[in-house]
């Protein structure tokens, strides 16, 4: 192969090579270190002078608005420029995860249908089966950007996933129990991660949000939310009730929600501080479980939760290093009689390293202790497989 004079866009090395905010751009530019950087979705229209003078050889600008003269200059200087895509209700190159405010912007005045979340779902519905390679490419780029941002956020975190059905209504004891579970896990130092939707997922994110307040806050919040028990028939009223709680108690505890536009009738919840929303549900499901490195708690659910149990059990089954992630199933009657997942899970685990990393408990209040026991390798009397 003959050598060429074209720049090689190899993966960057060193600090601050991935730039996701204007402040980061300014700092790296002042150091004269833009060469080879990846700049994601940063508005550079006011940084023309910097772009005209900087060394940008090997840099890549992903969806960064900039003036035409600046764009021409950086291209000539050896950078790649992927311009913003006009007319999209989302940014495929975004460098950070969504916040509830991002996805629900416009809710107060225009209702849910006016929000970026609803408009992104409408776009997905129009394009998911149109055979247009450009649309599918945009979805793939978006989801890859989200995965990158999620990995950056969770680096070094002890993540516990909480799985459960979306039909769990506000105002029920089951919902309150899931919220108390999220609070207990967050207070124990775990990062709570859920599927980011309503029901059990919202409850666990709510609990993490409430973890920084006195206990009475959660009780009051549950009462307020019960006035809009479900996202059906009105997503607008359901979401507004959540934002009313956030406004009354601002700056709650952090947690992660990983929802999808694949189930567009199922909106994200407003209590996860960071929302990694995907178009591809398979990527979302696998990513949520794979990142739950400190264990997964499975609350009662239906087909989706059953799928998640075995999606999580599969890598545990084949784990050869003796370190499968703990799995705690809550509600003995649900998992042994209504949907008899537990007997099959026990059969799969028998004689393998995952056998000592699964537990079944009767009540949600027992789940944190069971998880702690599995993590420490000490059998918990009410949750060990043998006692089931």
C-alpha positions in Angstrom: 0.0 0.0 0.0 1.3 3.4 -1.0 1.5 6.1 1.7 -0.8 9.1 1.4 -0.8 12.7 2.6 -4.3 12.5 4.0 -4.6 12.8 7.8 -5.1 9.6 9.8 -8.1 9.8 12.1 -6.8 7.5 14.7 -8.4 7.3 18.2 -7.2 10.3 20.2 -5.1 9.8 23.3 -4.4 11.9 26.4 -6.7 14.1 28.5 -9.6 16.1 27.3 -9.5 14.6 23.8 -13.3 14.3 23.7 -14.9 17.7 24.0 -18.6 18.0 24.9 -19.1 21.5 26.3 -18.1 25.0 25.3 -16.1 25.4 28.5 -14.1 22.3 27.6 -13.5 23.6 24.1 -12.2 26.9 25.4 -9.9 25.2 27.9 -8.4 22.9 25.3 -8.1 25.7 22.7 -6.2 27.9 25.2 -3.7 25.0 25.7 -3.3 24.8 21.9 -4.4 21.1 22.0 -7.3 20.9 19.6 -5.4 18.7 17.1 -6.9 15.2 17.1 -9.8 16.1 19.4 -13.4 14.9 19.0 -15.8 17.7 19.5 -19.5 16.6 20.0 -22.5 18.9 19.5 -20.8 22.1 20.8 -22.2 25.3 19.3 -19.1 27.0 17.9 -20.7 29.9 16.0 -19.2 32.3 18.5 -15.7 30.7 18.3 -14.9 31.6 14.7 -11.6 33.3 15.6 -10.5 30.3 17.6 -11.3 27.9 14.7 -9.5 30.2 12.2 -6.3 30.2 14.2 -6.2 26.8 15.9 -4.3 23.7 14.9 -7.1 21.2 14.2 -5.3 18.6 12.2 -6.9 15.2 12.8 -9.8 16.7 14.7 -13.4 15.6 14.2 -16.3 18.0 14.7 -19.6 16.1 15.2 -22.7 18.2 14.8 -21.1 21.4 15.8 -22.7 24.6 14.4 -20.1 26.9 13.0 -19.8 29.7 10.5 -19.1 28.7 6.9 -15.7 30.4 6.8 -14.7 28.5 10.0 -16.0 25.2 8.6 -14.0 25.7 5.4 -10.9 26.6 7.3 -10.9 23.6 9.6 -11.6 21.2 6.7 -8.6 22.6 4.8 -6.5 22.3 8.0 -7.1 18.5 8.1 -10.2 18.2 10.3 -13.4 16.3 9.5 -16.7 18.2 9.9 -20.0 16.4 10.2 -22.5 19.3 10.1 -25.7 19.4 12.1 -28.7 17.7 10.5 -31.5 20.2 10.0 -35.1 19.4 10.8 -34.4 16.6 13.4 -36.2 16.7 16.8 -33.0 15.2 18.3 -29.2 15.7 18.0 -27.6 12.4 16.8 -24.1 13.6 17.9 -25.0 14.7 21.4 -22.2 14.3 23.9 -24.1 14.2 27.1 -27.1 12.2 28.4 -30.6 13.8 28.5 -32.0 15.4 31.5 -35.8 15.3 32.3 -35.8 19.0 31.4 -34.3 18.2 28.0 -36.9 15.6 27.1 -39.9 17.3 28.6 -39.1 20.9 27.4 -42.4 22.6 26.5 -44.5 20.4 28.8 -45.8 23.3 30.9 -47.2 25.3 28.0 -47.9 22.8 25.2 -48.4 19.5 26.9 -46.6 16.3 26.2 -47.2 16.4 22.5 -45.0 19.5 22.2 -42.0 18.0 23.9 -38.8 16.8 22.2 -39.5 13.3 23.6 -42.9 13.1 21.8 -41.5 14.7 18.6 -38.6 12.2 18.5 -41.0 9.3 18.9 -43.2 10.7 16.0 -40.1 11.0 13.8 -39.2 7.4 14.7 -42.6 6.2 13.8 -42.4 7.9 10.4 -38.9 6.6 9.6 -38.4 3.2 11.3 -39.8 1.2 8.4 -39.2 3.5 5.4 -36.0 1.8 4.3 -34.1 5.0 4.2 -30.4 4.3 5.1 -29.9 7.9 6.2 -32.6 7.6 8.9 -31.3 4.3 10.2 -27.7 5.7 10.2 -28.9 8.7 12.3 -30.6 6.4 14.8 -27.4 4.3 15.0 -25.2 7.4 15.5 -27.5 8.8 18.1 -27.6 5.5 20.1 -23.8 5.1 19.9 -23.4 8.7 21.2 -25.7 7.9 24.1 -23.8 4.7 25.0 -20.5 6.7 25.0 -22.0 9.3 27.3 -23.4 6.6 29.6 -20.1 4.9 29.9 -18.4 8.2 30.8 -21.1 8.9 33.4 -20.9 5.5 35.1 -17.1 5.1 35.1 -16.1 3.8 38.5 -19.7 3.7 39.8 -21.3 0.7 41.7 -24.5 0.3 39.7 -27.6 -1.6 40.9 -30.3 -2.1 38.3 -33.9 -2.2 39.4 -36.3 -3.9 37.0 -40.0 -4.1 37.1 -43.2 -3.6 35.2 -44.4 -0.3 33.8 -48.0 -0.9 34.9 -47.2 -0.4 38.6 -49.4 2.5 39.5 -48.7 5.4 41.7 -50.6 5.3 45.0 -50.1 1.6 45.4 -48.1 -0.1 48.2 -46.1 -1.8 45.5 -45.1 1.6 44.0 -44.2 2.9 47.5 -42.1 -0.2 48.2 -40.2 0.2 45.0 -39.5 3.9 45.9 -38.2 2.9 49.4 -36.0 0.3 47.7 -34.5 3.0 45.4 -33.9 5.3 48.4 -32.2 2.5 50.4 -29.9 1.6 47.5 -28.9 5.2 46.9 -28.2 5.8 50.6 -26.1 2.7 50.6 -23.9 4.3 48.0 -25.1 2.6 44.9 -26.0 4.3 41.6 -29.6 3.2 40.9 -30.3 2.4 37.2 -33.7 1.6 35.8 -35.4 1.2 32.4 -36.3 4.9 32.8 -40.0 4.5 32.2 -43.1 4.7 34.4 -44.3 2.2 37.1 -41.6 0.4 39.1 -38.9 2.2 37.1 -40.2 5.6 38.1 -40.7 4.5 41.7 -37.0 3.4 42.0 -35.7 6.6 40.4 -38.1 8.6 42.7 -36.6 6.8 45.7 -33.1 7.7 44.6 -34.2 11.3 44.1 -35.6 11.3 47.7 -32.5 9.8 49.2 -31.0 13.2 50.1 -34.0 14.5 51.9 -35.6 13.5 55.3 -37.7 10.4 55.2 -41.0 12.4 55.4 -40.3 13.9 51.9 -40.9 10.6 50.2 -44.2 10.0 52.0 -45.4 13.5 50.9 -44.2 13.0 47.4 -46.1 9.7 47.1 -49.3 11.4 48.2 -48.9 14.1 45.6 -48.1 11.7 42.8 -51.1 9.5 43.6 -53.3 12.1 42.2 -52.1 11.1 38.7 -51.7 7.4 39.1 -50.8 6.4 35.5 -49.5 7.9 32.3 -52.7 6.7 30.7 -54.9 8.4 29.7 -52.8 11.6 30.0 -49.0 11.6 29.8 -49.2 15.4 30.3 -50.9 15.2 33.7 -48.7 12.3 34.8 -45.5 14.2 33.9 -46.7 17.5 35.3 -47.3 15.8 38.7 -43.7 14.6 38.7 -42.3 18.0 37.9 -44.5 19.5 40.7 -42.7 17.2 43.1 -39.3 18.2 41.6 -40.2 21.9 42.0 -41.2 21.5 45.6 -38.1 19.5 46.4 -35.4 20.6 44.0 -31.9 19.1 43.7 -32.7 15.6 44.5 -30.4 12.6 44.5 -28.9 11.3 41.2 -29.9 8.1 39.4 -30.0 6.8 35.8 -32.9 5.9 33.6 -32.4 4.0 30.3 -35.7 4.3 28.4 -36.4 3.7 24.7 -38.5 5.3 21.9 -39.3 1.7 20.8 -42.1 1.7 23.3 -43.3 5.2 22.4 -46.5 5.0 24.4 -44.3 4.6 27.5 -42.8 8.0 28.4 -39.6 8.5 30.4 -39.9 9.4 34.0 -38.8 12.8 35.4 -37.0 11.5 38.5 -33.9 10.0 36.9 -31.3 12.8 36.8 -29.7 11.3 33.7 -31.7 9.7 30.9 -29.9 7.5 28.3 -32.8 7.2 25.8 -32.3 4.9 22.8 -34.1 4.2 19.6 -32.9 0.5 19.6 -34.6 -1.4 22.4 -32.2 -4.3 22.2 -29.2 -2.0 22.7 -31.0 -0.4 25.6 -31.9 -3.7 27.3 -28.4 -5.2 27.0 -26.8 -1.9 28.0 -28.8 -1.6 31.2 -28.1 -5.1 32.4 -24.4 -5.0 31.3 -23.8 -1.8 33.3 -25.5 -3.1 36.5 -22.2 -4.3 37.8 -23.2 -4.4 41.5 -26.4 -6.5 40.9 -29.9 -6.4 39.7 -33.2 -6.4 41.7 -36.2 -7.8 39.9 -39.5 -6.5 41.1 -42.7 -8.2 39.9 -43.3 -7.7 36.3 -44.6 -9.4 33.1 -43.1 -10.5 29.9 -40.5 -7.7 29.7 -39.2 -8.3 33.2 -39.1 -12.1 32.6 -37.0 -11.4 29.5 -34.6 -9.3 31.6 -34.2 -12.0 34.2 -32.9 -14.4 31.7 -31.0 -11.8 29.7 -29.1 -11.2 33.0 -28.9 -14.9 33.8 -27.2 -15.9 30.5 -23.9 -14.1 31.0 -23.9 -15.2 34.7 -24.4 -18.8 33.6 -21.4 -18.6 31.3 -19.3 -16.6 33.7 -15.9 -18.4 34.1 -14.2 -16.1 36.6 -16.5 -16.8 39.5 -17.8 -13.3 39.6 -21.4 -13.2 38.2 -23.5 -10.2 39.2 -26.0 -10.8 42.0 -29.6 -11.2 41.1 -32.4 -10.6 43.7 -36.0 -11.5 42.8 -38.7 -9.9 45.0 -42.1 -11.5 45.8 -41.9 -15.3 46.2 -45.4 -15.9 45.1 -45.0 -14.0 41.9 -41.8 -15.7 40.8 -42.7 -19.2 42.0 -46.4 -19.5 41.2 -47.7 -16.7 39.0 -44.7 -16.6 36.7 -42.5 -19.5 37.9 -39.2 -18.1 36.8 -37.4 -19.0 40.1 -37.4 -22.8 39.7 -35.9 -22.6 36.2 -33.4 -20.0 37.4 -32.3 -22.3 40.2 -32.0 -25.3 37.8 -29.7 -23.2 35.6 -27.6 -22.0 38.5 -27.2 -25.4 40.2 -23.5 -26.4 40.3 -22.3 -23.1 38.7 -20.7 -20.0 40.1 -24.0 -18.1 39.8 -25.7 -20.4 42.3 -24.4 -18.4 45.3 -25.3 -15.1 43.6 -29.1 -15.5 43.2 -31.7 -14.9 45.9 -35.5 -14.8 46.3 -37.1 -12.7 48.9 -40.7 -12.2 50.0 -40.8 -8.5 50.5 -39.1 -5.6 48.8 -37.7 -4.3 52.2 -35.5 -7.5 52.3 -33.9 -6.8 48.9 -31.0 -4.5 50.1 -29.9 -6.9 52.8 -30.1 -9.8 50.3 -28.1 -7.9 47.8 -25.5 -7.0 50.4 -25.2 -10.7 51.4 -24.7 -11.8 47.9 -22.1 -9.2 47.3 -20.2 -10.2 50.4 -20.6 -13.9 49.8 -22.5 -14.5 53.1 -25.8 -16.4 52.8 -28.8 -14.4 54.0 -31.3 -16.5 56.0 -34.4 -15.2 54.2 -33.0 -15.0 50.7 -30.5 -17.9 50.1 -31.4 -20.3 47.3 -31.5 -23.2 49.7 -34.2 -21.6 51.8 -36.6 -21.2 48.8 
